[in-house]
Amino acid sequence: MALLSLLANGEKAVDVIKTSLDTGLLEALEPGGRSLKELSECIGAVPHRLSKFMECLESLGLCSHRAVDDDIASTLYWPAAGLREGVIDVFGEKSIEKDRDAYPWRWLHGRLQEVLTGELSIPGEEFSWPPVGTDQFANFERSMAAGLGPVIEAFRIHRSALWGAGARLLDVGGGDGTLAGQLLTDDPLLSADVFNLENARPLVEEFKKSNGYGERLGFVAGDFLREDLPTGYQVISFVRVLHDWPMAISRLLLAKARSALPNGGRVVICEEFRTERRLARQFFWSYFLMGVDGCHSRLYGVDHYQKMLMEAGFSDIEVLPGPFEIVTAVK
Ligand SMILES: C[S@@+](CC[C@H](N)C(=O)[O-])C[C@H]1O[C@@H](n2cnc3c(N)ncnc32)[C@H](O)[C@@H]1O
């Protein structure tokens, strides 16, 4: 219920958080155990005003304090773990939330009753799923690429468990090629093709040209709803793809991957598997996609995919830990 009080004061809370970043307070607070006097001197604040500011931060769960004596200036403060990094991530210049804000979510705002009854949707020319037109496609793939950090890190950790030297990988629904490109950079013996709708071709070609991947990075145009997946790959990956579709389609895609893989070939699934924190981070898309019926976006736990892989006939099903887990199995 405390959350509801904070939400009712949401704009003010954001004001406090942004100010704490902009004034350098978060940096000053970072070592922990800093007194109100020290913090005030660091940012040029009046101590008794900063003390109330700190109460705001503390009510948001972003810091804690310990009183030392009667003088509030000696009160000591500690930041929540990873506070400054988290604030930069969510509110900084390169924030994913900033990018998301450019999507036409305002079509829905204040009109959710009509959205829920099916009377109001995001107009197709504003956003469709899959995206249509060059601009929609390019904008969407650009924001996807911006959120690939944890995925790239997860692949980096587990690369050697996922494929051997000289493997060929097919990244299904592979966006503009950013992930495939990063995997090629990390493993000079790998080659990779992006499988995506024809609209993605110029994006992948452009990415390939500007990063000099040459023949190691390829593009295969196709619609996985209508066509089989191409053969000739030891690894087929679905990164942030399966959760956008009804379960029957995810099952179909895994069956297609199984048909396309050779015996011993590997399927790799990586996405925001459901946790409380990731669901919170997904809030924007849960809200926005209420108005986009073509996209079924939903976060699933790793167990959901373990079961699907088993039902699809894969073996050696494993969950590899990381910033995002990787669920993988062998044909
Ligand atoms: C949520 S994005 C994920 C992109 C990328 N894998 C990533 O994680 O950044 C889903 C991807 O699936 C592609 N896609 C959607 N429908 C498709 C279809 N019917 N056939 C092939 N690709 C499709 C989209 O173009 C997009 O690249």
The ligand as a Gaussian input file, in Angstrom:
#p B3LYP/6-31G(d) Opt

LIG

0 1
 C       11.006000      -8.179000     -29.817000
 S       11.975000      -8.151000     -31.269000
 C       13.507000      -8.862000     -30.735000
 C       14.638000      -8.497000     -31.635000
 C       16.006000      -9.072000     -31.195000
 N       16.001000     -10.508000     -31.156000
 C       16.394000      -8.496000     -29.850000
 O       16.265000      -9.188000     -28.839000
 O       16.784000      -7.305000     -29.821000
 C       11.227000      -9.440000     -32.228000
 C       11.861000      -9.676000     -33.577000
 O       11.089000     -10.668000     -34.282000
 C       10.934000     -10.251000     -35.633000
 N        9.720000     -10.843000     -36.182000
 C        8.456000     -10.552000     -35.828000
 N        7.599000     -11.276000     -36.554000
 C        8.343000     -12.049000     -37.376000
 C        8.034000     -13.032000     -38.349000
 N        6.763000     -13.333000     -38.617000
 N        9.034000     -13.643000     -39.010000
 C       10.340000     -13.318000     -38.720000
 N       10.698000     -12.406000     -37.790000
 C        9.707000     -11.793000     -37.136000
 C       10.850000      -8.748000     -35.514000
 O       11.088000      -8.109000     -36.750000
 C       11.926000      -8.456000     -34.480000
 O       13.200000      -8.394000     -35.062000

